[in-house]
Amino acid sequence: MQLIVSSTILAVIGFLTTNVNCNIFARFGDQLQKMKLEAANQYWPPVVLPNDLELHGVLYTYNNKTKVLAPYRDTTIGVYIDSKGNREKIITQANFSDIGFAEVIDYKNANEHKQYKQTPKISKCEVNTLASDYNITQRVLNVHDNKGKTTKYLGVYGVAWDQNKQYHQFRINLDGEQHQLFFNTDTFLLTWYNKKGTNLYLNIPGGAFFRVYTDADFDGLNCNPTQVSIPRENYIQ
């Protein structure tokens, strides 16, 4: 069953032994794991991830030693994806080290192949050109294709910061980077997001919900580039 459109670890068993058959047994384990992964990906639970969506989350950082999540720079993120209109905007509010609490608006219009990133507090605008083949509509379709190579269903597994909770977990590969999505097993709503390789986790209490967009939702997001400079490390990726 595919992800609901209308409206991203299998456990690895380590065989630590000096037995002469260890390598053979390990290879068997790897093959078994691969078979489980392939089988799991044939069945997708009815998780809720609309093509045209809106979601709101709070960003946390995970401490590998204490196994605890802590708020990251008081950061909140709103994501607005208009797949039908081939555009999206991400609004981030956070405490930055040099300018204090501020809002950053990241708008991508794939029809015009342009990205506009604004920081209204300091009148900053950064304009970038998107790749000619960058298409938000197609990227979303790829994410929802359970027979494609973009998204893999991993199964139901726990998380390090909460031993009593398990989630439907998906892994998405986009632009050479991996993203992990965690869906509630009772409501099937998107609850957590993580960009693999980072210790930042976005908690999404209300899940991702369907929304119809109009041009008015993206009015005023185009801007002219300015010379104001913000250190790259202060941007939340």
C-alpha positions as CSV (number, residue, x, y, z in Angstrom):
1,M,0.0,0.0,0.0
2,Q,1.4,3.4,-0.9
3,L,1.6,6.5,1.1
4,I,-1.7,8.3,1.3
5,V,-1.5,10.9,-1.5
6,S,-4.8,12.7,-1.1
7,S,-5.5,13.7,1.7
8,T,11.9,8.0,5.6
9,I,16.4,0.3,10.6
10,L,16.1,-3.0,10.4
11,A,18.0,-4.4,13.4
12,V,21.5,-5.6,12.6
13,I,22.7,-8.7,14.5
14,G,26.4,-8.6,15.1
15,F,28.2,-12.0,15.3
16,L,31.3,-11.2,17.3
17,T,33.3,-14.4,17.3
18,T,36.6,-15.8,16.3
19,N,35.1,-19.0,14.9
20,V,36.5,-19.9,11.5
21,N,32.9,-19.9,10.1
22,C,32.3,-16.3,11.3
23,N,32.7,-14.8,7.8
24,I,30.3,-17.2,6.2
25,F,27.7,-16.7,8.9
26,A,28.1,-12.9,8.6
27,R,27.5,-13.1,4.8
28,F,24.4,-15.1,5.4
29,G,23.2,-12.5,7.9
30,D,23.8,-9.7,5.4
31,Q,21.8,-11.6,2.8
32,L,19.0,-12.2,5.2
33,Q,18.9,-8.5,6.1
34,K,18.7,-7.6,2.4
35,M,15.8,-10.0,1.9
36,K,13.9,-8.5,4.8
37,L,14.5,-5.0,3.5
38,E,13.2,-6.0,0.1
39,A,10.2,-7.7,1.5
40,A,9.3,-4.8,3.8
41,N,9.4,-2.3,0.9
42,Q,6.7,-4.2,-1.0
43,Y,4.3,-3.3,1.8
44,W,3.9,0.3,2.8
45,P,1.6,1.1,5.7
46,P,-1.0,3.8,5.1
47,V,1.0,6.7,6.5
48,V,-0.2,10.2,5.9
49,L,2.0,12.3,3.7
50,P,0.0,14.3,1.2
51,N,1.5,15.5,-2.1
52,D,0.4,19.1,-1.3
53,L,1.1,19.6,2.4
54,E,1.7,21.8,5.3
55,L,3.5,20.9,8.6
56,H,4.9,22.6,11.6
57,G,7.8,21.3,13.8
58,V,10.1,22.1,16.7
59,L,13.8,21.3,16.2
60,Y,15.8,19.3,18.8
61,T,19.4,18.2,19.1
62,Y,20.1,14.6,20.2
63,N,22.9,14.0,22.8
64,N,24.5,10.6,22.0
65,K,25.9,10.3,25.5
66,T,22.9,11.2,27.6
67,K,20.4,9.8,25.0
68,V,18.3,13.0,25.5
69,L,16.7,15.5,23.1
70,A,17.1,19.2,23.8
71,P,15.6,22.2,22.0
72,Y,17.9,23.7,19.4
73,R,18.1,27.5,19.3
74,D,14.4,27.7,20.1
75,T,13.9,26.7,16.4
76,T,10.5,26.2,14.8
77,I,10.0,25.3,11.2
78,G,7.0,25.5,8.9
79,V,7.0,23.6,5.6
80,Y,4.6,24.4,2.8
81,I,4.8,22.2,-0.3
82,D,2.6,23.0,-3.3
83,S,3.4,20.0,-5.5
84,K,0.7,20.8,-8.0
85,G,2.1,24.4,-8.4
86,N,5.8,23.1,-8.4
87,R,6.8,25.4,-5.5
88,E,7.5,25.4,-1.8
89,K,8.4,27.6,1.1
90,I,10.1,26.8,4.4
91,I,9.8,29.4,7.2
92,T,12.4,29.0,10.0
93,Q,12.3,31.0,13.2
94,A,15.4,30.6,15.5
95,N,17.8,32.3,17.8
96,F,20.9,33.1,15.7
97,S,24.2,33.9,17.4
98,D,24.8,37.2,15.7
99,I,21.3,38.7,15.0
100,G,19.2,37.1,17.8
101,F,15.8,35.7,17.2
102,A,14.9,36.0,13.5
103,E,12.8,34.5,10.7
104,V,14.3,33.1,7.5
105,I,12.0,32.4,4.5
106,D,13.3,30.0,1.9
107,Y,11.1,30.0,-1.2
108,K,11.7,27.8,-4.2
109,N,9.8,28.3,-7.5
110,A,10.8,25.4,-9.7
111,N,8.8,26.9,-12.6
112,E,11.2,29.8,-12.7
113,H,14.1,27.7,-11.4
114,K,14.7,30.3,-8.7
115,Q,15.3,30.1,-4.9
116,Y,14.8,33.1,-2.7
117,K,16.1,33.1,0.9
118,Q,15.1,36.2,2.9
119,T,15.9,37.3,6.4
120,P,13.5,40.2,6.9
121,K,15.0,41.4,10.2
122,I,18.2,42.6,8.5
123,S,16.7,43.1,5.0
124,K,18.8,40.3,3.5
125,C,17.9,38.5,0.3
126,E,19.8,35.7,-1.3
127,V,18.8,34.5,-4.8
128,N,20.0,31.3,-6.3
129,T,19.3,29.5,-9.6
130,L,17.9,26.0,-9.4
131,A,19.1,23.3,-11.7
132,S,17.3,23.2,-15.0
133,D,15.9,19.7,-14.1
134,Y,14.8,20.6,-10.6
135,N,11.1,19.8,-10.4
136,I,9.2,19.7,-7.1
137,T,6.2,18.0,-8.6
138,Q,8.4,15.1,-9.9
139,R,10.4,14.9,-6.6
140,V,7.2,14.4,-4.6
141,L,6.0,11.7,-7.0
142,N,9.3,9.9,-6.7
143,V,9.0,10.0,-2.9
144,H,5.6,8.3,-3.1
145,D,6.7,5.6,-5.5
146,N,7.1,2.3,-3.6
147,K,8.7,0.7,-6.6
148,G,11.2,3.5,-7.2
149,K,14.6,4.1,-5.8
150,T,13.9,7.2,-3.8
151,T,12.0,5.9,-0.8
152,K,12.5,2.7,1.2
153,Y,10.2,1.4,4.0
154,L,12.4,0.1,6.8
155,G,9.8,-1.3,9.1
156,V,8.7,-0.6,12.7
157,Y,11.5,0.3,15.1
158,G,12.2,2.2,18.2
159,V,14.2,5.4,18.7
160,A,17.2,6.0,21.0
161,W,15.5,8.8,23.0
162,D,12.3,6.8,23.9
163,Q,12.6,3.1,24.5
164,N,8.8,2.8,24.9
165,K,7.9,4.1,21.5
166,Q,8.2,2.6,18.0
167,Y,7.6,4.2,14.6
168,H,7.0,3.2,11.0
169,Q,10.4,4.4,9.5
170,F,11.1,5.4,5.9
171,R,14.4,6.4,4.3
172,I,14.4,8.9,1.4
173,N,17.4,9.5,-0.9
174,L,17.4,12.9,-2.5
175,D,20.4,14.7,-4.1
176,G,22.8,12.3,-2.6
177,E,21.5,12.8,1.0
178,Q,19.5,10.5,3.1
179,H,16.4,11.6,5.1
180,Q,14.6,9.6,7.7
181,L,10.9,9.9,8.4
182,F,9.2,8.5,11.5
183,F,5.4,7.9,11.5
184,N,3.2,7.1,14.5
185,T,2.1,3.5,14.4
186,D,-1.4,4.3,15.7
187,T,-2.3,7.5,13.8
188,F,0.1,7.0,10.8
189,L,1.0,10.7,11.1
190,L,4.5,12.0,10.5
191,T,6.0,12.6,13.9
192,W,9.8,13.0,13.5
193,Y,12.2,13.9,10.7
194,N,16.0,13.6,10.6
195,K,18.6,14.3,8.0
196,K,20.9,11.4,8.2
197,G,24.4,12.3,9.5
198,T,23.1,15.0,11.8
199,N,21.9,15.0,15.4
200,L,19.0,17.3,14.6
201,Y,15.5,16.0,14.8
202,L,12.3,17.8,13.9
203,N,9.3,16.9,16.0
204,I,6.0,17.4,14.1
205,P,3.2,17.1,16.7
206,G,0.3,17.7,14.2
207,G,1.7,15.6,11.4
208,A,1.7,16.6,7.7
209,F,-1.7,17.6,6.5
210,F,-3.3,18.2,3.1
211,R,-3.6,21.8,1.9
212,V,-4.8,23.5,-1.2
213,Y,-2.6,26.4,-2.2
214,T,-3.2,29.5,-4.3
215,D,-0.8,32.1,-5.7
216,A,-1.7,34.4,-2.8
217,D,0.1,31.9,-0.4
218,F,3.4,32.8,-2.2
219,D,2.9,36.5,-2.8
220,G,5.8,38.7,-1.8
221,L,8.4,36.0,-1.6
222,N,10.4,37.1,-4.6
223,C,13.2,39.6,-3.7
224,N,16.3,41.3,-5.0
225,P,19.7,40.1,-3.8
226,T,21.4,42.2,-1.1
227,Q,25.0,42.4,0.1
228,V,24.2,41.8,3.8
229,S,26.2,38.8,4.9
230,I,25.3,36.2,7.5
231,P,27.8,33.5,8.5
232,R,26.8,30.2,6.9
233,E,27.0,28.4,10.2
234,N,24.1,30.5,11.4
235,Y,21.7,29.0,8.8
236,I,19.7,26.0,9.8
237,Q,20.0,23.5,7.0
